[in-house]
Amino acid sequence: MVLYMHGNIEAPFYASVQNLSRGKVMATKNTDEAVQRQAAAMHAEVFEIGLFDPKNSRAMLPRVWDRDTLLRSIPWLRLKNGRGRNIYIRPSGEHRLSLIDDIGWRTVARLKEEGFDPAIVVETSPGNFQAWLNHGEVLSRELSTLAARLLARRFLGDPASADWRHYGRLAGFTNRKEKYRRENGLYPFVLLHEASGRTYRRAGEFLREVEQAFNKARERERAKNQALQNSAPNAKLKTLEDFRRRSAYGGDHTRSDLAYAVYALAHGVPESTLREQLGSRDLSHKGNEKRQQEYLNRTLLKARIRINESYNTAPPNASEDLSRAAVDGNRVGEWFRYSVT
């Protein structure tokens, strides 16, 4: 039996993955220890902590903390968790991890059998797990997203959680989803089962696969762009203002900017030109000059990722449909769901 001490509450909670450890309960039994071990195993100096209110889909309370601040803030996190917020964590900036979400204990065992030993295993709700894999080196955002996608596909994880900076559960706090509330009114704890932090055995081999897939996707994109230019060299491209006037975006320039960025890059518009076009409107509401540049960087990055994923995940006979999607600018990426939090 695992007993978590959470504030003034004592809640008995039986671990549901005894098969993983051959009958031995391996979950960490103390909230402070669970947070410390999970943070250490993530090999990050700075973390982004998210406190989400499940009763309000937009109520994410973000914090950016170093490890010491995180550990000092555990009492405050307990308080917020007790008041209904779920507690999440992810490394800040580019990192060496990939998250596989929504898997069962059999998949955790399969990861180990196939040489993808998780650095961290967290039981987010009874019988449901998240696994963090350590690649052994920091990956770029594009490679990190592709690695997460390929892992989710191989091990049947949730594709909506597979990107370079998705939040995972922070162990030691309760899962406040209403469907998990028990008859006695208590919620199950998020349990830390493993936190070795080690690089998985097949990291080198898998990263070579990721790089090859990424390079092939880029080559397909270049070939597709060249084909579009050759087939319609005199075709007039749509303008940014054409996208901003579309009723589908309801006047939301952030959405129309991203749609146009996908369209423009797919048609070979240089990034320098695209950046000037996107910056042509007043961006002062985004903040100072630095924050305005960060907005442009994010928009271009998301556009590149969506284009890469479209051609990397599309069926072999989908080139004609994808070409039409690139022209439209709205359907690029529909072959595979994409989520950057």
N, C-alpha and C positions, 0 to 999 in steps of 0.2 A: 504494500500500500504506500502511495506517495502522499505525503502531507506537506502542503505548501502553507507557509506562514505569510499572510497577506494583510498587513495592517493589524487590526484587532480581530480578524476573521480566521478561523481554522476550518479548512474545508478538505475533507478526505476525498481523494480522487484516484481511482484505480487506473494505472497505465494499461493501455490496450494493445501493446505491441510486444508482448512477452516472447512471441516467436522469434523476434529479431535478436533477442539476447539469450535465447534458450532458457526462458523462464526467469531470468534475473531482471529486476527492475533497474533501469539505468538512468531514469530521469533525475535531474538535479532537484534537490528538495528545498531550496531556499531561494527566494526571489533575488536577493542581492547577489548570491553566487551565480544564479542563472544569467543575470544581466552581465556580470563581469566575464563569465566564461564565453558567452556568445559574442560579446564585443571583442574580446581578445582573439577569438577564432576567425573574425572577419578581416583581420589584418588591415585595419583602417585607422588613421589618426583622427579623422573627423567624421561624424555621422549626421545624417538627417533623420530626425525623429518625427513621426507623424502621429498625432492624436486625433482619431476619427470618431465622430459621433454618428452611429448607424441610423439615428432617427432624423438626421439631416444630411442629405447626400453631398452638400457643399461645405460641410463643417469640418474641414481638416485643419487642425492647428499645428503648424510646422515649427520645428526648432532645429537649429544647427549647432551641435555641441562637439567638443572634443571628448575623449574617453573619460577624463576626470570629471568633467561637468556632468556627463551622463550618469556616472555612478553617484555623484552628489545629489542628483535630481530624482533618484528613485522614490523618495517619500512623496514628492510632488506628483510623479507619474502614478503612484499608488492612489493618491487622492483623485486624480482625474479619471483613472480606470474605475474606481469605485463609484464615480458619478456617471458612468455610462460610456466613456470613450475607450475605443480599442487602441492599443499601443503598437506602432510599427517602427521599423528601422531599415535603413539602407546606408551604404557608404556614401560619403559626399564626394562628388567628382568621379573621374574615371577610376576603375578599380579592377581587381583580379577575380571577381566572383560572378557566378551565374546562379539564378534562383530557378528551381523547378517546383512549381506550385501544384497543390491539389492532387497528391499521389497517395497510394496506400502503402502498407508495410511491405507488401510483396514487391512493389516497385523499388522501395528502399533496398531490399535484399538483392534485387536484380542489379541495381546500380553497383553494388559491391562486387557481385559475381562477374560483372562485365568490365571491371577495372575503373569505374567511375565513383570511387569511394567518396561520399559526401564529407565536406569539412565540417558541416553543421547539419543536424537533423532536429527539426522542431515539430512537435505534434500540436497542430493548431486547434484541433477539436478532436473528440474521441475517434480514433482510427484514421484521421486525415493528417497528412504530413506536408511539410516543406523541406526541401533539401537545398543547401547552398554548396556549390562546387567551387573549389579553388583551382584556377588554371595555372597558378605558379608564376604569372606575370600579369602586369596591368595591360588591359586591352583598350583599344580605341572604342569610342562609342559605337561606331558602325560594326566593328568586329564583335563587340560584346553583345549587341542586339542580335546579330546573326547567330552567334554561339548559343544564346538563350533559346532562339527559335528552333535550332536544330536539336538541342537537348529536349525541348518540350515535345517535339515531333517524335523523337526516338523513344522517349520514355513516357509518352502519353500524359504529359503535364498540361496545365491550362495555358493555351497559347496567348490568351489575353494578358497573362502575367509575365510573358517572356519578352523582356526588353532590357536595355542596359542599366536601367535605374528603377526597377520596380521595388516597391516596399515589400518586406517580409514581416512576419509577426515577431515581436520581441518577447522572448520567453519570460515567465515569472508573473505574468499578468493574466487576467481573465479574458476569455473570448465573450464579448458582450452581444453577440448576435442573438436575437430573441429566440430563434429556433433551437438554440442550445440550452436555454434556461430550463432548469429542473423543476420538479414539482415543489421542492423546498425553497425555490426562488434563487438558488445559487447558480453561478455560471462556471463552466469548466475552466481550469487553468491551461494556459499555453505551456507545454512541457518541453524542456531541453533534454533530448536523449543523448546527443553526441555533439562534441565541440572540439574535435582534434585540430582543426584548422589546417590539416595537411593537404598537399596537392594530390589529386587523384592520379593513379598509376598511368593512365593512358592520356595524360594531358598533352604531351608533345604530339602524339599521333592525331588526337582530335583537333588540336589547333591548326595542324597542317590541313586537315579537311576543311576547317572553317575558312582559312585563307584561300584555298583553292576554289571553294564555292563563291567567296566574295569576289575573287578575280574574274571568275567566269561570268558572274552577274554584271560586273562592270564592262566586260567585253561585249556581252549581249546588249547592254545599254548603249554602248558606243555604236555598235552595228545598227541598232534600231534607229538611233538618232541620225546616222549617216543615210540610212534608207529613207527616212522621212524627208531629209533635206534634198536627196537626189530625186525623189518621186514628185516633190512639189517645191522646186527651188524658188518659184515666184509667188507661192501662196502667202497671203497676208496673215500674219499671226495676230491673234487676239491680244488686246492690250490689258494692262492692269485695271484700267477704268472699266473695261468690259466686264471683268469679274466683279468689281465693286458695285456695279449697277445691278447685278443679278439678284432677283428677289429671294432666291434660295438661301442666301446668306443673311437676309434680314438686316442688312446694314452693319453686320459684324465684320469689320475690316481685318481682324485677326484671322478669321476663317477664309475670307476671300484672298488675303495675302498668301496664305499657305497653298490654297488651290492654284493660284496663279504661279507660285514658285514651282510647284510640281509640273504644271503645264509648260512653263518657260524652260526649265532645265531639260525636260523631255524633248524639247524642240531645239536644243543646242544654244540657248541664250547664255552668254558668258556670265559667270557668277558676279563679276564686277559690275556688269550692266544691270543685272537683276537686283543687286544690292542698292544701286542708285535709284532704281525704279521703286523699290519698296520703301526707301527712305524719302521719297518725294513728298509724302504726306506728313502732316505735323505729328510727330511722335512724342511730344513733350509730356503727354499723359502717361507715358511709360517710365518717366523719371528723367534723371540726368543723362548726359551724353553716353556714359558707360552703360547704363541700363538700356538705352536705345540700341546701342550696338549689340548688346546681349540678346535683345529681341530679334534683331536681324540674323544673328548667328543661329539662334534656335530655329527660326523659320527655315533657313537654308538647310540646316542639319536634318530637320524632320522631312523636308522635301526630298533630300537625297536618300534618306533611309526608306521612304515610301516607294520611291522609284526602284531602288535596289531590291526591295522585298517583292515588288510586283513581278519583276522578271525572274527572281530566284524561286518563287513559289508557284508561278503559273504553270498549268499543264503544258506539255510540249506542243499541242495543237492550238494554243491560245494566242499566238502572236498577232493575228488579225484583230481579235477582240481587244488585246492590250494596246494595240496601236490606236484603235478608236477611243479607248479609255484615256490614253495620253492626250489625245486631241481635246477631249471633253474637259479633262482636268479634275473631274469630280469622282470618277470611278477608279482612279489609280489606287491600288492597294486593296481592292475588294476581294482579291484572291486569298487574302490572309488578313485576319484582324490585326490591327496595330494599336498599341497603347503606350504612350509616354506620359508618365504621371507628373 
